[in-house]
Amino acid sequence: MWSMMKKSGLLAAAVLVIGSTARADVVEVKVPFPFVVHGQTLPAGEYRIEREGHAMLIRGEKGNNAGVFFSMTPAPGQDPAGDKPAVIFAPFEKQHRLAGIWESNTEGYVIKGS
């Protein structure tokens, strides 16, 4: 039981960041594993995550045409990566689920319904 909780906590704190663009509301990441976003499984690859008001769009880059719009809410706490953009994944059945996105130390979002 402790091992499972420890693994879940470590995965939830996993941060996979490539960098950010000039706009603070765009994060680019390389995800080395398939993951679930709003019920849709996306393949491993490079992604661009853009905030549009109260929604976000994640879309694949470099030949990856995958994309999903999803709703979010402000996240409590602070960015686990400090002042760098971060993408947080959580265990979901036998996969990983996109759980949160941090644009800065104090501006983060959690996926609604996740």
PASEBA-1860 file (N, C-alpha, C; in nm, 3 decimals):
! residues 114
1> MWSMMKKS> 0.083/-0.120/0.000/0.000/0.000/0.000/0.086/0.125/0.000 ~ 0.188/0.130/0.089/0.275/0.247/0.096/0.346/0.268/-0.037 ~ 0.391/0.159/-0.100/0.461/0.169/-0.228/0.372/0.230/-0.335 ~ 0.245/0.188/-0.339/0.152/0.242/-0.436/0.127/0.391/-0.411 ~ 0.110/0.430/-0.285/0.088/0.571/-0.253/0.213/0.652/-0.289 ~ 0.329/0.598/-0.263/0.453/0.668/-0.294/0.467/0.689/-0.444 ~ 0.439/0.585/-0.523/0.447/0.596/-0.668/0.346/0.697/-0.720 ~ 0.225/0.696/-0.665/0.122/0.791/-0.708/0.166/0.933/-0.679
9> GLLAAAVL> 0.222/0.955/-0.561/0.269/1.088/-0.525/0.381/1.135/-0.613 ~ 0.473/1.044/-0.646/0.585/1.080/-0.733/0.537/1.113/-0.873 ~ 0.445/1.034/-0.924/0.394/1.060/-1.057/0.316/1.190/-1.061 ~ 0.237/1.217/-0.958/0.160/1.341/-0.954/0.254/1.461/-0.952 ~ 0.372/1.444/-0.899/0.467/1.555/-0.893/0.560/1.557/-1.013 ~ 0.545/1.462/-1.104/0.632/1.458/-1.221/0.613/1.583/-1.305 ~ 0.721/1.638/-1.348/0.716/1.760/-1.427/0.791/1.736/-1.557 ~ 0.724/1.756/-1.670/0.785/1.735/-1.800/0.776/1.865/-1.878
17> VIGSTARA> 0.881/1.942/-1.874/0.877/2.074/-1.936/0.987/2.087/-2.040 ~ 0.952/2.135/-2.156/1.051/2.168/-2.259/1.082/2.316/-2.250 ~ 0.983/2.399/-2.236/1.004/2.543/-2.229/0.874/2.615/-2.253 ~ 0.882/2.744/-2.254/0.763/2.823/-2.281/0.793/2.921/-2.392 ~ 0.690/2.966/-2.459/0.708/3.064/-2.565/0.699/3.202/-2.504 ~ 0.703/3.303/-2.587/0.699/3.441/-2.538/0.570/3.471/-2.463 ~ 0.459/3.408/-2.504/0.332/3.428/-2.434/0.330/3.339/-2.311 ~ 0.290/3.393/-2.198/0.286/3.316/-2.074/0.179/3.208/-2.077
25> DVVEVKVP> 0.080/3.220/-2.166/-0.028/3.124/-2.167/-0.008/3.013/-2.270 ~ 0.116/2.988/-2.310/0.150/2.878/-2.400/0.265/2.800/-2.338 ~ 0.247/2.669/-2.329/0.352/2.582/-2.275/0.378/2.473/-2.377 ~ 0.505/2.446/-2.404/0.543/2.338/-2.495/0.608/2.227/-2.413 ~ 0.566/2.103/-2.436/0.619/1.990/-2.360/0.645/1.871/-2.451 ~ 0.736/1.786/-2.405/0.759/1.657/-2.470/0.720/1.551/-2.369 ~ 0.620/1.473/-2.403/0.567/1.370/-2.313/0.614/1.234/-2.364 ~ 0.691/1.159/-2.285/0.748/1.032/-2.333/0.655/0.911/-2.322
33> FPFVVHGQ> 0.529/0.933/-2.289/0.436/0.821/-2.273/0.298/0.864/-2.320 ~ 0.210/0.770/-2.359/0.071/0.804/-2.391/0.002/0.853/-2.265 ~ -0.097/0.941/-2.280/-0.169/0.995/-2.166/-0.311/1.029/-2.204 ~ -0.396/1.043/-2.101/-0.538/1.069/-2.121/-0.568/1.215/-2.089 ~ -0.644/1.279/-2.178/-0.693/1.416/-2.155/-0.841/1.417/-2.187 ~ -0.923/1.451/-2.089/-1.067/1.463/-2.109/-1.126/1.340/-2.180 ~ -1.082/1.221/-2.137/-1.135/1.097/-2.192/-1.072/1.051/-2.321 ~ -0.979/1.126/-2.377/-0.914/1.088/-2.502/-0.768/1.054/-2.477
41> TLPAGEYR> -0.722/0.941/-2.529/-0.582/0.902/-2.513/-0.499/0.964/-2.625 ~ -0.395/1.034/-2.585/-0.303/1.097/-2.680/-0.171/1.021/-2.678 ~ -0.104/1.010/-2.793/0.022/0.936/-2.797/0.137/1.018/-2.739 ~ 0.247/0.949/-2.706/0.368/1.018/-2.663/0.410/1.113/-2.775 ~ 0.471/1.224/-2.737/0.517/1.318/-2.839/0.529/1.459/-2.786 ~ 0.552/1.552/-2.878/0.564/1.694/-2.842/0.429/1.761/-2.857 ~ 0.396/1.844/-2.757/0.267/1.910/-2.754/0.281/2.058/-2.721 ~ 0.185/2.133/-2.769/0.172/2.275/-2.738/0.040/2.291/-2.664
49> IEREGHAM> 0.044/2.351/-2.545/-0.076/2.372/-2.465/-0.103/2.521/-2.461 ~ -0.220/2.562/-2.509/-0.257/2.704/-2.516/-0.381/2.731/-2.433 ~ -0.377/2.838/-2.356/-0.493/2.878/-2.277/-0.575/2.977/-2.357 ~ -0.705/2.952/-2.361/-0.801/3.041/-2.428/-0.914/3.068/-2.330 ~ -0.902/3.174/-2.252/-1.004/3.206/-2.152/-1.008/3.099/-2.044 ~ -1.125/3.034/-2.030/-1.141/2.929/-1.928/-1.126/2.789/-1.988 ~ -1.067/2.781/-2.105/-1.045/2.652/-2.169/-0.899/2.643/-2.215 ~ -0.856/2.521/-2.240/-0.721/2.498/-2.292/-0.731/2.407/-2.412
57> LIRGEKGN> -0.633/2.422/-2.499/-0.620/2.335/-2.616/-0.483/2.272/-2.608 ~ -0.479/2.141/-2.614/-0.351/2.070/-2.626/-0.350/2.011/-2.765 ~ -0.241/2.036/-2.838/-0.233/1.980/-2.973/-0.091/1.934/-3.002 ~ -0.084/1.829/-3.078/0.045/1.770/-3.112/0.121/1.856/-3.211 ~ 0.252/1.840/-3.209/0.340/1.910/-3.302/0.422/1.807/-3.380 ~ 0.485/1.851/-3.486/0.576/1.769/-3.566/0.510/1.641/-3.617 ~ 0.402/1.657/-3.691/0.335/1.542/-3.751/0.231/1.474/-3.664 ~ 0.220/1.515/-3.539/0.121/1.458/-3.448/-0.003/1.546/-3.456
65> NAGVFFSM> -0.112/1.496/-3.513/-0.234/1.576/-3.532/-0.331/1.567/-3.416 ~ -0.294/1.501/-3.307/-0.384/1.485/-3.193/-0.413/1.621/-3.130 ~ -0.535/1.639/-3.080/-0.570/1.763/-3.011/-0.699/1.749/-2.933 ~ -0.706/1.822/-2.821/-0.824/1.816/-2.735/-0.844/1.953/-2.670 ~ -0.969/2.002/-2.668/-1.008/2.119/-2.588/-1.059/2.066/-2.454 ~ -1.029/2.137/-2.345/-1.079/2.096/-2.215/-1.093/2.217/-2.124 ~ -1.180/2.203/-2.022/-1.202/2.309/-1.924/-1.108/2.293/-1.807 ~ -1.084/2.403/-1.735/-0.995/2.397/-1.621/-1.042/2.494/-1.514
73> TPAPGQDP> -0.985/2.479/-1.396/-1.010/2.571/-1.286/-0.874/2.609/-1.225 ~ -0.865/2.724/-1.161/-0.737/2.762/-1.097/-0.694/2.657/-0.995 ~ -0.564/2.631/-0.993/-0.508/2.532/-0.900/-0.465/2.599/-0.771 ~ -0.485/2.532/-0.660/-0.435/2.585/-0.533/-0.286/2.557/-0.521 ~ -0.218/2.632/-0.439/-0.077/2.606/-0.412/0.017/2.677/-0.506 ~ 0.135/2.617/-0.522/0.238/2.676/-0.606/0.292/2.573/-0.703 ~ 0.355/2.621/-0.808/0.415/2.539/-0.911/0.520/2.445/-0.851 ~ 0.506/2.314/-0.872/0.606/2.221/-0.818/0.743/2.236/-0.883
81> AGDKPAVI> 0.751/2.303/-0.997/0.879/2.323/-1.065/0.939/2.459/-1.034 ~ 0.885/2.528/-0.937/0.935/2.662/-0.905/0.871/2.765/-0.996 ~ 0.952/2.840/-1.066/0.899/2.946/-1.152/0.898/2.907/-1.299 ~ 0.913/2.777/-1.328/0.913/2.730/-1.467/0.777/2.669/-1.500 ~ 0.733/2.679/-1.626/0.609/2.612/-1.664/0.621/2.461/-1.638 ~ 0.511/2.398/-1.599/0.513/2.256/-1.566/0.381/2.190/-1.605 ~ 0.390/2.064/-1.639/0.273/1.982/-1.671/0.273/1.866/-1.572 ~ 0.159/1.845/-1.507/0.148/1.744/-1.402/0.060/1.628/-1.450
89> FAPFEKQH> 0.108/1.506/-1.429/0.033/1.386/-1.464/0.001/1.307/-1.337 ~ -0.111/1.237/-1.340/-0.152/1.153/-1.227/-0.183/1.014/-1.280 ~ -0.171/0.912/-1.196/-0.206/0.777/-1.240/-0.356/0.769/-1.272 ~ -0.389/0.696/-1.377/-0.528/0.679/-1.417/-0.541/0.539/-1.475 ~ -0.605/0.451/-1.399/-0.615/0.311/-1.437/-0.473/0.261/-1.465 ~ -0.443/0.217/-1.586/-0.306/0.172/-1.616/-0.234/0.272/-1.705 ~ -0.281/0.396/-1.706/-0.221/0.500/-1.789/-0.188/0.621/-1.702 ~ -0.152/0.729/-1.769/-0.129/0.858/-1.704/-0.237/0.954/-1.752
97> RLAGIWES> -0.279/1.042/-1.662/-0.383/1.140/-1.695/-0.323/1.279/-1.674 ~ -0.345/1.368/-1.771/-0.305/1.507/-1.753/-0.390/1.566/-1.642 ~ -0.325/1.610/-1.534/-0.398/1.657/-1.416/-0.389/1.807/-1.397 ~ -0.280/1.869/-1.440/-0.264/2.012/-1.417/-0.157/2.073/-1.504 ~ -0.165/2.206/-1.516/-0.070/2.283/-1.595/-0.035/2.408/-1.516 ~ 0.093/2.434/-1.502/0.141/2.554/-1.434/0.214/2.641/-1.534 ~ 0.170/2.766/-1.548/0.235/2.861/-1.637/0.344/2.939/-1.566 ~ 0.330/2.956/-1.436/0.429/3.028/-1.355/0.419/2.978/-1.211
105> NTEGYVIK> 0.497/3.035/-1.123/0.499/2.992/-0.983/0.362/3.003/-0.916 ~ 0.283/3.101/-0.954/0.155/3.124/-0.887/0.034/3.103/-0.978 ~ 0.053/3.074/-1.105/-0.059/3.059/-1.198/-0.064/2.916/-1.252 ~ -0.154/2.837/-1.193/-0.170/2.699/-1.235/-0.316/2.662/-1.249 ~ -0.342/2.553/-1.320/-0.478/2.510/-1.347/-0.489/2.359/-1.332 ~ -0.604/2.313/-1.287/-0.635/2.171/-1.282/-0.747/2.145/-1.381 ~ -0.745/2.025/-1.436/-0.844/1.988/-1.537/-0.977/1.961/-1.468 ~ -1.084/2.023/-1.517/-1.218/1.998/-1.462/-1.259/1.855/-1.492
113> GS> -1.319/1.791/-1.393/-1.368/1.656/-1.412/-1.260/1.551/-1.409 ~ -1.140/1.591/-1.367/-1.033/1.490/-1.364/-1.001/1.452/-1.221
END
